[in-house]
């Protein structure tokens, strides 16, 4: 829940909160897209991960565009 970009020093990190009762071994999948696009793209390095963050700097490097990201547990 509450997924949001944290942008510092030109790095864009997607961070999110997990519920307190999340089962052990829960993994996350991250997807992103540029504003106006219909298709969500998988961030390959952030599939089946256990940490609550993902570096999307390369995928969101054009600072004049708007981006969306989502996480699935």
Secondary structure as the mmCIF struct_conf table of DSSP 4:
data_model
#
loop_
_struct_conf.conf_type_id
_struct_conf.id
_struct_conf.beg_label_comp_id
_struct_conf.beg_label_asym_id
_struct_conf.beg_label_seq_id
_struct_conf.end_label_comp_id
_struct_conf.end_label_asym_id
_struct_conf.end_label_seq_id
STRN STRN1 UNK A 4 UNK A 8
TURN_TY1_P TURN_TY1_P1 UNK A 9 UNK A 10
STRN STRN2 UNK A 11 UNK A 15
TURN_TY1_P TURN_TY1_P2 UNK A 20 UNK A 21
HELX_LH_PP_P HELX_LH_PP_P1 UNK A 22 UNK A 23
TURN_TY1_P TURN_TY1_P3 UNK A 24 UNK A 25
STRN STRN3 UNK A 28 UNK A 34
TURN_TY1_P TURN_TY1_P4 UNK A 35 UNK A 36
BEND BEND1 UNK A 39 UNK A 39
STRN STRN4 UNK A 41 UNK A 49
BEND BEND2 UNK A 51 UNK A 52
STRN STRN5 UNK A 53 UNK A 55
TURN_TY1_P TURN_TY1_P5 UNK A 57 UNK A 57
HELX_RH_3T_P HELX_RH_3T_P1 UNK A 58 UNK A 60
TURN_TY1_P TURN_TY1_P6 UNK A 63 UNK A 64
BEND BEND3 UNK A 65 UNK A 65
STRN STRN6 UNK A 67 UNK A 72
#
